[in-house]
Amino acid sequence: MARKKKGELTLYQLDVSKISVLKEKYIEQVMQFLEEKISASEIAKEGNMVNINVPTSISKKFLKLRIKKYLYQAGLKSEFKIVALPKGEASGFQILNR
């Protein structure tokens, strides 16, 4: 397996359409939480999608765990779950109702 280059960024998308129905503040909180927990990340919101640019050294599983940690800390773990986006779409996750 080839080594990942240091300066490159990987784009992941987070579909927050289900959580945005509940409250818009949770979207801002998850963006702030990810910026604090992942150094050298760039996070921007476009409609119902949050674009997350992270260094290639950060794995997809690490990102998923950080999002799950936010849901737990915000008290939303019993209401929402995080799953991968369907194949054919961009790499990333979506937050769905349980």
Buried (B, 14 or more C-beta within 10 A) or exposed (E): EEEEEEEEEBEBBBBBEBBBEBEEEBBEBBBEBBEEBBEEBEBEBEEBBBBBBBBEEBEBEEBBEBBBBBBEEBEBBEBBBBEEBEEEEEEBBBBEEE
